[in-house]
């Protein structure tokens, strides 16, 4: 009996060990299937989320910058010119400038005109295409007596323009990736907080894109059109014309009547002041006169 019992126990332990060993792979496979099912049904993928919300780093910054730099055929230079000119007639010069900017495809962006000692002075700001700048300046010089002062300057913004263009392309690529991720999350019926997080990120990047586009467009406008500021001064007059007014007796009589009325008003006003002050001074004067008269009578009766 004891021998049979030991053999039975050995067989039972062996069967349990075999059962455990055969169940382990099945249990592992079940766990893997469950993990894959959970991963497939998850609203967002960890790798994509990490990519979307990781701190921004310049992607291919060097390559993009060099490519953008190569696309700029000419230097991006903001040109400015300032002139002070002497002319015969300021208004005639202003009309000439209007014709010059129209001929060369520009426009007048600012105009200020004023009078000093009956002479017109002016300052005017012109925006002229860069390719027509020298021709336009030559036309301006021809319409003056002389150019008292002329200065030109240029600001090179090529590096800034290339950098902004590269950053703009990177942001637009990131926005495209986020839009695709947002579409995928919505199709998988992702969580509302995940959709909101992606949407907020897209909104932030869109704001940065619009800001960069505005700066790029400003640089393009400033480099395409040169700014010319002109101070216009007329030739000083050598003599002064004195004009005398014609004599008119009716005007003189009117002036005399107005003077008479003003004097009469002054006298009447003076009389009113005297009467008012008299009314204030009469009662005290009467009281004083009574006191003095009474004192004199007493002196006489005592004598």
MIDOSE-1310 file (N, C-alpha, C; in nm, 2 decimals, decimal comma, always signed):
residues 303
xxxx	+0,08/-0,12/+0,00/+0,00/+0,00/+0,00/+0,09/+0,12/+0,00; +0,18/+0,12/+0,08/+0,26/+0,24/+0,09/+0,33/+0,27/-0,04; +0,38/+0,16/-0,11/+0,45/+0,18/-0,24/+0,36/+0,23/-0,34; +0,23/+0,18/-0,34/+0,13/+0,23/-0,44/+0,10/+0,38/-0,41
xxxx	+0,09/+0,42/-0,29/+0,06/+0,56/-0,25/+0,17/+0,65/-0,30; +0,30/+0,61/-0,28/+0,41/+0,70/-0,32/+0,41/+0,71/-0,47; +0,38/+0,60/-0,54/+0,38/+0,61/-0,69/+0,27/+0,70/-0,74; +0,16/+0,70/-0,67/+0,04/+0,78/-0,71/+0,07/+0,93/-0,69
xxxx	+0,14/+0,95/-0,57/+0,18/+1,09/-0,55/+0,28/+1,15/-0,65; +0,37/+1,06/-0,69/+0,47/+1,11/-0,79/+0,41/+1,14/-0,92; +0,31/+1,05/-0,96/+0,24/+1,07/-1,09/+0,16/+1,20/-1,08; +0,10/+1,23/-0,97/+0,01/+1,35/-0,95/+0,10/+1,48/-0,96
xxxx	+0,22/+1,48/-0,90/+0,31/+1,59/-0,90/+0,36/+1,61/-1,05; +0,39/+1,50/-1,12/+0,44/+1,52/-1,25/+0,33/+1,57/-1,34; +0,21/+1,53/-1,33/+0,10/+1,58/-1,41/+0,07/+1,73/-1,38; +0,08/+1,77/-1,26/+0,06/+1,91/-1,23/+0,17/+2,00/-1,29
xxxx	+0,30/+1,94/-1,29/+0,41/+2,02/-1,35/+0,39/+2,03/-1,50; +0,35/+1,93/-1,56/+0,32/+1,93/-1,71/+0,21/+2,03/-1,74; +0,11/+2,03/-1,66/-0,01/+2,12/-1,68/+0,04/+2,26/-1,67; +0,12/+2,29/-1,56/+0,16/+2,43/-1,54/+0,25/+2,48/-1,66
xxxx	+0,34/+2,39/-1,70/+0,43/+2,43/-1,81/+0,35/+2,45/-1,94; +0,25/+2,37/-1,97/+0,18/+2,39/-2,09/+0,08/+2,51/-2,08; +0,04/+2,56/-1,96/-0,05/+2,67/-1,95/+0,02/+2,81/-1,95; +0,15/+2,81/-1,92/+0,23/+2,93/-1,92/+0,23/+3,00/-2,06
xxxx	+0,26/+2,93/-2,17/+0,26/+2,99/-2,30/+0,13/+3,04/-2,34; +0,02/+2,97/-2,31/-0,11/+3,01/-2,34/-0,15/+3,14/-2,27; -0,11/+3,14/-2,14/-0,14/+3,26/-2,06/-0,06/+3,38/-2,12; +0,06/+3,37/-2,16/+0,14/+3,47/-2,21/+0,08/+3,52/-2,35
xxxx	+0,04/+3,43/-2,43/-0,02/+3,46/-2,55/-0,15/+3,54/-2,53; -0,23/+3,50/-2,43/-0,35/+3,58/-2,40/-0,32/+3,72/-2,36; -0,22/+3,73/-2,28/-0,18/+3,87/-2,23/-0,14/+3,95/-2,35; -0,06/+3,90/-2,45/-0,02/+3,97/-2,56/-0,14/+4,01/-2,65
xxxx	-0,23/+3,92/-2,67/-0,35/+3,96/-2,75/-0,43/+4,07/-2,68; -0,44/+4,06/-2,55/-0,51/+4,16/-2,48/-0,44/+4,30/-2,49; -0,31/+4,30/-2,48/-0,24/+4,42/-2,49/-0,25/+4,48/-2,63; -0,25/+4,39/-2,73/-0,27/+4,44/-2,87/-0,41/+4,50/-2,89
xxxx	-0,50/+4,43/-2,83/-0,64/+4,48/-2,84/-0,65/+4,62/-2,77; -0,60/+4,63/-2,66/-0,60/+4,76/-2,59/-0,53/+4,87/-2,67; -0,41/+4,83/-2,72/-0,33/+4,93/-2,80/-0,41/+4,97/-2,92; -0,47/+4,88/-2,99/-0,55/+4,91/-3,11/-0,67/+5,00/-3,08
xxxx	-0,73/+4,98/-2,97/-0,85/+5,06/-2,93/-0,82/+5,18/-2,86; -0,69/+5,21/-2,83/-0,66/+5,33/-2,75/-0,68/+5,45/-2,84; -0,73/+5,56/-2,78/-0,76/+5,68/-2,86/-0,64/+5,75/-2,92; -0,52/+5,74/-2,86/-0,41/+5,81/-2,90/-0,29/+5,72/-2,88
xxxx	-0,19/+5,73/-2,98/-0,07/+5,64/-2,97/+0,04/+5,72/-2,90; +0,11/+5,65/-2,81/+0,21/+5,72/-2,72/+0,32/+5,79/-2,81; +0,36/+5,72/-2,91/+0,47/+5,77/-2,99/+0,43/+5,90/-3,06; +0,31/+5,90/-3,11/+0,26/+6,01/-3,19/+0,23/+6,13/-3,09
xxxx	+0,18/+6,10/-2,97/+0,15/+6,21/-2,87/+0,28/+6,27/-2,83; +0,38/+6,18/-2,80/+0,52/+6,24/-2,76/+0,57/+6,33/-2,87; +0,55/+6,29/-3,00/+0,60/+6,37/-3,11/+0,53/+6,50/-3,12; +0,40/+6,50/-3,10/+0,31/+6,62/-3,11/+0,34/+6,72/-3,00
xxxx	+0,36/+6,67/-2,88/+0,37/+6,76/-2,76/+0,51/+6,77/-2,71; +0,61/+6,72/-2,78/+0,75/+6,74/-2,73/+0,79/+6,88/-2,76; +0,89/+6,94/-2,69/+0,93/+7,07/-2,72/+0,98/+7,08/-2,86; +0,94/+7,19/-2,92/+0,98/+7,21/-3,07/+1,13/+7,22/-3,09
xxxx	+1,17/+7,16/-3,19/+1,32/+7,16/-3,22/+1,32/+7,19/-3,37; +1,42/+7,27/-3,42/+1,43/+7,30/-3,56/+1,45/+7,17/-3,64; +1,36/+7,14/-3,73/+1,38/+7,02/-3,81/+1,45/+7,06/-3,94; +1,57/+7,00/-3,96/+1,64/+7,03/-4,09/+1,67/+7,18/-4,10
xxxx	+1,70/+7,24/-3,98/+1,72/+7,38/-3,98/+1,83/+7,43/-4,08; +1,94/+7,35/-4,08/+2,05/+7,39/-4,16/+2,01/+7,38/-4,31; +1,96/+7,26/-4,34/+1,92/+7,23/-4,48/+1,82/+7,33/-4,53; +1,71/+7,35/-4,45/+1,60/+7,44/-4,49/+1,65/+7,58/-4,51
xxxx	+1,74/+7,62/-4,41/+1,79/+7,76/-4,42/+1,88/+7,78/-4,55; +1,96/+7,68/-4,58/+2,05/+7,69/-4,70/+1,96/+7,69/-4,82; +1,85/+7,61/-4,82/+1,77/+7,60/-4,94/+1,70/+7,74/-4,96; +1,65/+7,79/-4,85/+1,58/+7,92/-4,86/+1,67/+8,03/-4,90
xxxx	+1,80/+8,02/-4,85/+1,89/+8,12/-4,89/+1,92/+8,11/-5,03; +1,93/+7,99/-5,09/+1,95/+7,98/-5,23/+1,84/+8,03/-5,31; +1,72/+8,03/-5,26/+1,60/+8,08/-5,34/+1,60/+8,23/-5,34; +1,67/+8,30/-5,26/+1,68/+8,45/-5,26/+1,78/+8,49/-5,36
xxxx	+1,74/+8,53/-5,48/+1,83/+8,56/-5,59/+1,91/+8,69/-5,56; +1,84/+8,79/-5,50/+1,91/+8,91/-5,47/+1,90/+8,93/-5,32; +1,99/+9,02/-5,27/+1,98/+9,06/-5,13/+1,85/+9,13/-5,10; +1,80/+9,10/-4,98/+1,68/+9,17/-4,93/+1,72/+9,29/-4,86
xxxx	+1,71/+9,41/-4,92/+1,76/+9,53/-4,87/+1,65/+9,64/-4,86; +1,63/+9,70/-4,75/+1,53/+9,80/-4,73/+1,61/+9,94/-4,76; +1,57/+10,00/-4,87/+1,64/+10,13/-4,91/+1,56/+10,25/-4,87; +1,63/+10,35/-4,81/+1,58/+10,47/-4,77/+1,66/+10,59/-4,82
xxxx	+1,60/+10,69/-4,87/+1,67/+10,81/-4,92/+1,60/+10,94/-4,86; +1,68/+11,03/-4,82/+1,64/+11,16/-4,77/+1,70/+11,27/-4,84; +1,62/+11,37/-4,88/+1,66/+11,49/-4,96/+1,61/+11,62/-4,91; +1,69/+11,72/-4,92/+1,64/+11,86/-4,89/+1,67/+11,94/-5,01
xxxx	+1,56/+12,00/-5,07/+1,58/+12,07/-5,20/+1,52/+12,21/-5,19; +1,58/+12,30/-5,28/+1,54/+12,44/-5,30/+1,46/+12,45/-5,43; +1,35/+12,51/-5,43/+1,26/+12,52/-5,55/+1,21/+12,66/-5,57; +1,16/+12,69/-5,69/+1,10/+12,82/-5,71/+0,96/+12,82/-5,65
xxxx	+0,88/+12,72/-5,67/+0,74/+12,71/-5,62/+0,72/+12,58/-5,56; +0,68/+12,58/-5,43/+0,66/+12,46/-5,36/+0,54/+12,38/-5,42; +0,43/+12,45/-5,44/+0,31/+12,38/-5,50/+0,34/+12,32/-5,63; +0,41/+12,39/-5,72/+0,45/+12,33/-5,85/+0,53/+12,21/-5,83
xxxx	+0,62/+12,21/-5,73/+0,71/+12,09/-5,71/+0,62/+11,97/-5,66; +0,52/+12,00/-5,58/+0,44/+11,89/-5,53/+0,36/+11,83/-5,65; +0,32/+11,91/-5,74/+0,25/+11,86/-5,86/+0,35/+11,77/-5,94; +0,47/+11,82/-5,95/+0,57/+11,74/-6,03/+0,60/+11,61/-5,96
xxxx	+0,60/+11,61/-5,83/+0,63/+11,48/-5,76/+0,51/+11,38/-5,78; +0,39/+11,43/-5,78/+0,28/+11,34/-5,81/+0,30/+11,28/-5,95; +0,34/+11,35/-6,05/+0,36/+11,30/-6,18/+0,48/+11,20/-6,18; +0,58/+11,22/-6,10/+0,70/+11,13/-6,10/+0,66/+11,00/-6,04
xxxx	+0,59/+11,00/-5,93/+0,55/+10,87/-5,87/+0,46/+10,79/-5,95; +0,37/+10,86/-6,02/+0,27/+10,79/-6,11/+0,35/+10,73/-6,23; +0,45/+10,80/-6,28/+0,52/+10,75/-6,40/+0,60/+10,63/-6,36; +0,65/+10,62/-6,24/+0,74/+10,51/-6,20/+0,67/+10,41/-6,11
xxxx	+0,54/+10,41/-6,11/+0,47/+10,30/-6,04/+0,47/+10,31/-5,89; +0,49/+10,43/-5,83/+0,49/+10,45/-5,69/+0,37/+10,53/-5,64; +0,38/+10,58/-5,52/+0,27/+10,66/-5,46/+0,32/+10,74/-5,35; +0,24/+10,85/-5,31/+0,28/+10,94/-5,20/+0,22/+10,88/-5,08
xxxx	+0,30/+10,85/-4,98/+0,25/+10,79/-4,85/+0,22/+10,89/-4,75; +0,29/+11,01/-4,76/+0,27/+11,11/-4,65/+0,30/+11,25/-4,71; +0,22/+11,35/-4,67/+0,24/+11,49/-4,72/+0,21/+11,59/-4,61; +0,30/+11,68/-4,59/+0,28/+11,79/-4,49/+0,32/+11,92/-4,55
xxxx	+0,22/+12,01/-4,56/+0,25/+12,15/-4,62/+0,21/+12,25/-4,52; +0,29/+12,36/-4,51/+0,25/+12,47/-4,42/+0,31/+12,60/-4,48; +0,26/+12,71/-4,42/+0,30/+12,85/-4,46/+0,39/+12,91/-4,35; +0,49/+12,98/-4,40/+0,58/+13,06/-4,31/+0,62/+13,19/-4,39
xxxx	+0,58/+13,30/-4,33/+0,61/+13,43/-4,39/+0,55/+13,43/-4,53; +0,42/+13,38/-4,54/+0,35/+13,38/-4,67/+0,41/+13,30/-4,78; +0,50/+13,21/-4,74/+0,56/+13,11/-4,83/+0,53/+12,97/-4,79; +0,51/+12,88/-4,89/+0,47/+12,75/-4,87/+0,60/+12,66/-4,86
xxxx	+0,60/+12,58/-4,75/+0,70/+12,47/-4,73/+0,63/+12,34/-4,72; +0,70/+12,23/-4,74/+0,64/+12,10/-4,75/+0,74/+11,99/-4,72; +0,70/+11,88/-4,67/+0,77/+11,76/-4,66/+0,68/+11,65/-4,72; +0,74/+11,56/-4,80/+0,66/+11,46/-4,87/+0,74/+11,33/-4,86
xxxx	+0,67/+11,22/-4,84/+0,73/+11,08/-4,84/+0,68/+11,00/-4,96; +0,77/+10,95/-5,04/+0,73/+10,87/-5,16/+0,77/+10,73/-5,14; +0,69/+10,64/-5,20/+0,72/+10,49/-5,20/+0,74/+10,46/-5,35; +0,86/+10,42/-5,39/+0,89/+10,40/-5,53/+0,95/+10,26/-5,55
xxxx	+0,91/+10,18/-5,65/+0,98/+10,05/-5,67/+1,13/+10,07/-5,68; +1,20/+9,97/-5,62/+1,35/+9,98/-5,61/+1,41/+9,99/-5,75; +1,35/+9,91/-5,85/+1,41/+9,91/-5,98/+1,40/+10,05/-6,05; +1,31/+10,13/-6,01/+1,29/+10,27/-6,07/+1,34/+10,38/-5,98
xxxx	+1,41/+10,35/-5,87/+1,45/+10,45/-5,77/+1,54/+10,55/-5,83; +1,65/+10,51/-5,90/+1,75/+10,60/-5,95/+1,68/+10,69/-6,06; +1,60/+10,64/-6,15/+1,53/+10,72/-6,25/+1,44/+10,83/-6,18; +1,37/+10,78/-6,08/+1,28/+10,88/-6,01/+1,36/+10,99/-5,94
xxxx	+1,47/+10,95/-5,87/+1,56/+11,05/-5,81/+1,61/+11,15/-5,91; +1,65/+11,10/-6,03/+1,70/+11,19/-6,13/+1,59/+11,29/-6,17; +1,47/+11,25/-6,18/+1,36/+11,34/-6,22/+1,33/+11,44/-6,11; +1,35/+11,40/-5,99/+1,33/+11,50/-5,87/+1,44/+11,60/-5,88
xxxx	+1,56/+11,56/-5,90/+1,67/+11,66/-5,90/+1,65/+11,76/-6,02; +1,60/+11,72/-6,13/+1,58/+11,81/-6,24/+1,48/+11,92/-6,22; +1,39/+11,90/-6,13/+1,29/+12,00/-6,10/+1,32/+12,09/-5,99; +1,45/+12,09/-5,94/+1,48/+12,18/-5,83/+1,59/+12,28/-5,87
xxxx	+1,60/+12,38/-5,79/+1,71/+12,48/-5,81/+1,84/+12,41/-5,78; +1,84/+12,35/-5,66/+1,96/+12,28/-5,61/+1,91/+12,18/-5,51; +2,00/+12,08/-5,48/+1,98/+11,98/-5,38/+2,07/+12,01/-5,26; +2,02/+12,06/-5,15/+2,10/+12,10/-5,04/+2,16/+11,99/-4,97
xxxx	+2,08/+11,87/-4,96/+2,13/+11,76/-4,88/+2,07/+11,63/-4,94; +2,14/+11,52/-4,95/+2,09/+11,40/-4,99/+2,17/+11,28/-4,92; +2,09/+11,19/-4,86/+2,15/+11,08/-4,79/+2,07/+10,95/-4,83; +2,15/+10,84/-4,84/+2,09/+10,71/-4,87/+2,14/+10,61/-4,78
xxxx	+2,05/+10,51/-4,74/+2,09/+10,41/-4,65/+2,02/+10,28/-4,69; +2,08/+10,17/-4,65/+2,02/+10,04/-4,68/+2,03/+9,94/-4,57; +1,93/+9,87/-4,54/+1,92/+9,77/-4,43/+1,91/+9,63/-4,49; +2,01/+9,55/-4,47/+2,01/+9,41/-4,52/+1,93/+9,32/-4,43
xxxx	+1,82/+9,27/-4,48/+1,73/+9,18/-4,40/+1,72/+9,04/-4,46; +1,82/+9,01/-4,54/+1,82/+8,88/-4,60/+1,83/+8,76/-4,50; +1,91/+8,77/-4,40/+1,92/+8,66/-4,30/+1,79/+8,65/-4,23; +1,73/+8,76/-4,19/+1,60/+8,75/-4,11/+1,50/+8,69/-4,20
xxxx	+1,49/+8,73/-4,33/+1,39/+8,67/-4,42/+1,41/+8,52/-4,44; +1,53/+8,48/-4,46/+1,56/+8,33/-4,47/+1,52/+8,26/-4,35; +1,55/+8,31/-4,23/+1,52/+8,24/-4,11/+1,37/+8,23/-4,09; +1,30/+8,34/-4,11/+1,15/+8,34/-4,10/+1,09/+8,24/-4,20
xxxx	+1,14/+8,24/-4,32/+1,08/+8,14/-4,42/+1,10/+8,00/-4,37; +1,22/+7,97/-4,32/+1,24/+7,83/-4,27/+1,15/+7,80/-4,15; +1,14/+7,89/-4,06/+1,05/+7,86/-3,94/+0,91/+7,85/-3,99; +0,87/+7,93/-4,09/+0,73/+7,92/-4,14/+0,70/+7,78/-4,20
xxxx	+0,80/+7,73/-4,28/+0,78/+7,60/-4,34/+0,77/+7,49/-4,23; +0,85/+7,50/-4,13/+0,85/+7,40/-4,02/+0,72/+7,40/-3,95; +0,67/+7,52/-3,92/+0,54/+7,53/-3,84/+0,43/+7,48/-3,93; +0,43/+7,50/-4,06/+0,32/+7,45/-4,15/+0,33/+7,30/-4,15
xxxx	+0,45/+7,24/-4,16/+0,46/+7,10/-4,16/+0,41/+7,04/-4,03; +0,44/+7,10/-3,92/+0,39/+7,05/-3,79/+0,24/+7,06/-3,78; +0,18/+7,17/-3,83/+0,04/+7,19/-3,83/-0,03/+7,08/-3,92; +0,03/+7,04/-4,03/-0,03/+6,93/-4,11/-0,03/+6,80/-4,04
xxxx	+0,08/+6,77/-3,97/+0,09/+6,65/-3,89/-0,01/+6,64/-3,78; -0,03/+6,75/-3,71/-0,13/+6,76/-3,60/-0,27/+6,75/-3,66; -0,30/+6,80/-3,77/-0,43/+6,79/-3,83/-0,46/+6,64/-3,87; -0,36/+6,57/-3,92/-0,38/+6,43/-3,95/-0,40/+6,35/-3,83
xxxx	-0,32/+6,38/-3,72/-0,34/+6,31/-3,59/-0,48/+6,34/-3,53; -0,52/+6,46/-3,54/-0,66/+6,50/-3,49/-0,77/+6,42/-3,57; -0,75/+6,41/-3,70/-0,85/+6,33/-3,77/-0,85/+6,18/-3,73; -0,73/+6,13/-3,71/-0,72/+5,99/-3,67/-0,78/+5,96/-3,53
xxxx	-0,76/+6,05/-3,44/-0,81/+6,04/-3,30/-0,96/+6,05/-3,31; -1,02/+6,14/-3,39/-1,16/+6,15/-3,40/-1,22/+6,02/-3,46; -1,16/+5,97/-3,56/-1,21/+5,84/-3,62/-1,21/+5,73/-3,52; -1,11/+5,72/-3,43/-1,10/+5,62/-3,33/-1,18/+5,65/-3,21
xxxx	-1,26/+5,76/-3,22/-1,35/+5,80/-3,10/-1,26/+5,81/-2,98; -1,16/+5,90/-2,99/-1,08/+5,92/-2,87/-1,14/+6,01/-2,77; -1,07/+6,02/-2,66/-1,13/+6,10/-2,54/-1,13/+6,25/-2,58; -1,23/+6,31/-2,51/-1,25/+6,46/-2,54/-1,13/+6,54/-2,50
xxxx	-1,07/+6,50/-2,39/-0,95/+6,58/-2,34/-0,83/+6,57/-2,44; -0,82/+6,45/-2,50/-0,71/+6,44/-2,60/-0,74/+6,52/-2,72; -0,86/+6,52/-2,77/-0,90/+6,60/-2,89/-0,88/+6,75/-2,86; -0,92/+6,79/-2,74/-0,90/+6,93/-2,70/-0,76/+6,97/-2,69
xxxx	-0,67/+6,88/-2,64/-0,53/+6,91/-2,63/-0,47/+6,93/-2,77; -0,50/+6,84/-2,86/-0,45/+6,86/-3,00/-0,50/+6,98/-3,06; -0,63/+7,01/-3,04/-0,69/+7,14/-3,10/-0,62/+7,26/-3,05; -0,59/+7,27/-2,92/-0,53/+7,38/-2,86/-0,39/+7,40/-2,92
xxxx	-0,32/+7,29/-2,94/-0,18/+7,29/-3,00/-0,19/+7,35/-3,14; -0,29/+7,30/-3,22/-0,30/+7,35/-3,35/-0,33/+7,50/-3,35; -0,42/+7,54/-3,26/-0,45/+7,69/-3,26/-0,33/+7,77/-3,22; -0,24/+7,72/-3,13/-0,12/+7,79/-3,09/-0,02/+7,80/-3,21
xxxx	-0,01/+7,69/-3,29/+0,08/+7,69/-3,40/+0,03/+7,78/-3,51; -0,11/+7,78/-3,53/-0,17/+7,87/-3,63/-0,14/+8,02/-3,60; -0,15/+8,05/-3,47/-0,11/+8,19/-3,44/+0,03/+8,23/-3,47; +0,12/+8,14/-3,44/+0,26/+8,16/-3,48/+0,28/+8,17/-3,63
xxxx	+0,21/+8,09/-3,70/+0,22/+8,10/-3,85/+0,17/+8,23/-3,90; +0,06/+8,28/-3,85/+0,01/+8,41/-3,90/+0,10/+8,52/-3,86; +0,16/+8,52/-3,74/+0,26/+8,62/-3,71/+0,38/+8,62/-3,80; +0,43/+8,50/-3,83/+0,55/+8,50/-3,92/+0,51/+8,54/-4,06
xxxx	+0,40/+8,50/-4,11/+0,35/+8,55/-4,24/+0,34/+8,70/-4,25; +0,29/+8,76/-4,14/+0,28/+8,91/-4,14/+0,42/+8,97/-4,15; +0,52/+8,92/-4,07/+0,65/+8,98/-4,08/+0,72/+8,96/-4,21; +0,70/+8,84/-4,27/+0,75/+8,81/-4,40/+0,70/+8,90/-4,51
xxxx	+0,56/+8,92/-4,51/+0,50/+9,01/-4,60/+0,55/+9,16/-4,58; +0,57/+9,20/-4,46/+0,62/+9,33/-4,43/+0,76/+9,35/-4,49; +0,85/+9,25/-4,47/+0,98/+9,26/-4,53/+0,98/+9,26/-4,68; +0,89/+9,19/-4,74/+0,88/+9,18/-4,89/+0,83/+9,32/-4,94
xxxx	+0,73/+9,38/-4,87/+0,69/+9,51/-4,91/+0,80/+9,62/-4,90; +0,86/+9,62/-4,78/+0,97/+9,72/-4,76/+1,09/+9,71/-4,85; +1,12/+9,59/-4,89/+1,23/+9,57/-4,98/+1,19/+9,59/-5,13; +1,07/+9,58/-5,16/+1,02/+9,60/-5,30/+1,01/+9,75/-5,33
xxxx	+0,97/+9,83/-5,23/+0,95/+9,97/-5,25/+1,05/+10,05/-5,16; +1,12/+10,14/-5,23/+1,21/+10,23/-5,15/+1,13/+10,35/-5,09; +1,18/+10,40/-4,98/+1,12/+10,51/-4,92/+1,21/+10,64/-4,94; +1,14/+10,74/-5,00/+1,21/+10,87/-5,03/+1,14/+10,98/-4,96
xxxx	+1,21/+11,05/-4,87/+1,16/+11,16/-4,79/+1,22/+11,29/-4,84; +1,14/+11,39/-4,88/+1,19/+11,51/-4,95/+1,14/+11,63/-4,87; +1,23/+11,72/-4,83/+1,20/+11,84/-4,76/+1,21/+11,95/-4,87; +1,10/+12,03/-4,89/+1,09/+12,13/-5,00/+1,09/+12,26/-4,94
xxxx	+1,19/+12,35/-4,98/+1,20/+12,49/-4,93/+1,20/+12,58/-5,06; +1,11/+12,68/-5,05/+1,11/+12,77/-5,17/+1,22/+12,88/-5,16; +1,25/+12,94/-5,28/+1,34/+13,05/-5,28/+1,29/+13,17/-5,20; +1,38/+13,23/-5,12/+1,33/+13,35/-5,04/+1,30/+13,46/-5,13
xxxx	+1,19/+13,54/-5,10/+1,15/+13,66/-5,17/+1,24/+13,77/-5,14; +1,29/+13,85/-5,25/+1,38/+13,96/-5,23/+1,31/+14,08/-5,18; +1,19/+14,10/-5,21/+1,12/+14,22/-5,17/+0,98/+14,19/-5,11; +0,93/+14,29/-5,04/+0,79/+14,28/-4,98/+0,70/+14,38/-5,04
xxxx	+0,59/+14,33/-5,09/+0,49/+14,42/-5,15/+0,40/+14,48/-5,04; +0,39/+14,62/-5,04/+0,31/+14,68/-4,93/+0,18/+14,73/-5,00; +0,07/+14,68/-4,95/-0,06/+14,72/-5,00/-0,13/+14,81/-4,90; -0,18/+14,92/-4,95/-0,26/+15,02/-4,87/-0,41/+15,00/-4,89
xxxx	-0,48/+15,01/-4,79/-0,62/+15,00/-4,80/-0,68/+15,13/-4,85; -0,79/+15,12/-4,94/-0,86/+15,23/-4,99/-0,94/+15,31/-4,89; -0,94/+15,45/-4,90/-1,01/+15,52/-4,80/-1,16/+15,52/-4,82; -1,24/+15,50/-4,72/-1,38/+15,49/-4,73/-1,45/+15,57/-4,61
xxxx	-1,51/+15,68/-4,64/-1,57/+15,77/-4,54/-1,68/+15,69/-4,46; -1,75/+15,61/-4,52/-1,85/+15,53/-4,45/-1,79/+15,44/-4,34; -1,68/+15,38/-4,38/-1,61/+15,30/-4,28/-1,56/+15,39/-4,16; -1,51/+15,51/-4,19/-1,46/+15,59/-4,09/-1,57/+15,64/-4,00
xxxx	-1,69/+15,68/-4,06/-1,80/+15,72/-3,98/-1,85/+15,61/-3,89; -1,85/+15,49/-3,94/-1,89/+15,37/-3,86/-1,80/+15,35/-3,75; -1,67/+15,36/-3,77/-1,57/+15,35/-3,66/-1,59/+15,46/-3,56; -1,62/+15,58/-3,60/-1,65/+15,69/-3,50/-1,77/+15,66/-3,42
xxxx	-1,88/+15,62/-3,48/-2,00/+15,59/-3,41/-1,98/+15,48/-3,31; -1,90/+15,38/-3,35/-1,87/+15,27/-3,25/-1,79/+15,32/-3,13; -1,70/+15,42/-3,16/-1,62/+15,48/-3,05/-1,70/+15,56/-2,96; -1,80/+15,64/-3,02/-1,89/+15,72/-2,94/-1,98/+15,63/-2,85
xxxx	-2,03/+15,53/-2,90/-2,11/+15,44/-2,82/-2,03/+15,38/-2,71; -1,91/+15,34/-2,73/-1,82/+15,28/-2,63/-1,79/+15,38/-2,52; -1,77/+15,51/-2,56/-1,74/+15,62/-2,45/-1,87/+15,64/-2,37; -1,98/+15,65/-2,44/-2,11/+15,67/-2,36/-2,13/+15,56/-2,27
xxxx	-2,11/+15,44/-2,31/-2,13/+15,32/-2,22/-2,03/+15,33/-2,10; -1,91/+15,38/-2,12/-1,82/+15,39/-2,01/-1,87/+15,50/-1,91; -1,92/+15,61/-1,96/-1,97/+15,72/-1,87/-2,09/+15,67/-1,79; -2,18/+15,60/-1,86/-2,30/+15,55/-1,79/-2,26/+15,45/-1,68
xxxx	-2,16/+15,36/-1,72/-2,12/+15,27/-1,62/-2,05/+15,34/-1,50; -1,98/+15,45/-1,52/-1,92/+15,52/-1,41/-2,02/+15,59/-1,32; -2,13/+15,64/-1,39/-2,24/+15,70/-1,31/-2,31/+15,60/-1,22; -2,33/+15,48/-1,27/-2,39/+15,37/-1,19/-2,30/+15,34/-1,07
xxxx	-2,17/+15,33/-1,09/-2,08/+15,30/-0,98/-2,09/+15,41/-0,87; -2,10/+15,54/-0,92/-2,11/+15,65/-0,82/-2,23/+15,64/-0,74; -2,35/+15,62/-0,81/-2,47/+15,61/-0,74/-2,48/+15,50/-0,63; -2,43/+15,38/-0,67/-2,43/+15,27/-0,58/-2,34/+15,30/-0,46
xxxx	-2,22/+15,35/-0,48/-2,14/+15,38/-0,36/-2,20/+15,49/-0,28; -2,27/+15,59/-0,34/-2,33/+15,70/-0,27/-2,44/+15,64/-0,17; -2,52/+15,55/-0,22/-2,62/+15,49/-0,14/-2,56/+15,42/-0,02; -2,44/+15,37/-0,03/-2,38/+15,31/+0,08/-2,32/+15,40/+0,18
xxxx	-2,27/+15,52/+0,13/-2,20/+15,62/+0,21/-2,29/+15,72/+0,28; -2,41/+15,75/+0,22/-2,50/+15,85/+0,27/-2,55/+15,83/+0,42; -2,60/+15,71/+0,46/-2,64/+15,69/+0,60/-2,53/+15,72/+0,70; -2,41/+15,66/+0,68/-2,31/+15,70/+0,78/-2,27/+15,85/+0,78
xxxx	-2,28/+15,91/+0,67/-2,25/+16,06/+0,66/-2,36/+16,14/+0,74; -2,48/+16,10/+0,73/-2,59/+16,17/+0,80/-2,57/+16,15/+0,95; -2,54/+16,02/+0,99/-2,52/+16,00/+1,14/-2,41/+16,08/+1,19; -2,30/+16,09/+1,11/-2,18/+16,17/+1,16/-2,22/+16,31/+1,17
xxxx	-2,30/+16,36/+1,07/-2,33/+16,51/+1,07/-2,42/+16,54/+1,19; -2,51/+16,45/+1,23/-2,60/+16,47/+1,35/-2,51/+16,47/+1,48; -2,42/+16,38/+1,49/-2,33/+16,38/+1,61/-2,25/+16,51/+1,62; -2,20/+16,55/+1,51/-2,12/+16,68/+1,51/-2,20/+16,80/+1,55
xxxx	-2,32/+16,81/+1,49/-2,41/+16,92/+1,52/-2,46/+16,92/+1,67; -2,49/+16,80/+1,72/-2,53/+16,79/+1,86/-2,41/+16,84/+1,95; -2,29/+16,80/+1,92/-2,18/+16,84/+2,00/-2,16/+16,99/+2,00; -2,18/+17,06/+1,89/-2,16/+17,20/+1,88/-2,27/+17,27/+1,96
xxxx	-2,39/+17,23/+1,96/-2,50/+17,29/+2,04/-2,47/+17,28/+2,19; -2,42/+17,17/+2,23/-2,39/+17,15/+2,37/-2,28/+17,25/+2,41; -2,18/+17,27/+2,33/-2,07/+17,36/+2,36/-2,13/+17,50/+2,38; -2,22/+17,54/+2,28/-2,27/+17,68/+2,29/-2,36/+17,70/+2,41
xxx	-2,44/+17,60/+2,45/-2,52/+17,62/+2,57/-2,44/+17,62/+2,69; -2,33/+17,55/+2,70/-2,24/+17,55/+2,82/-2,17/+17,68/+2,83; -2,14/+17,75/+2,72/-2,07/+17,88/+2,72/-2,17/+17,98/+2,77
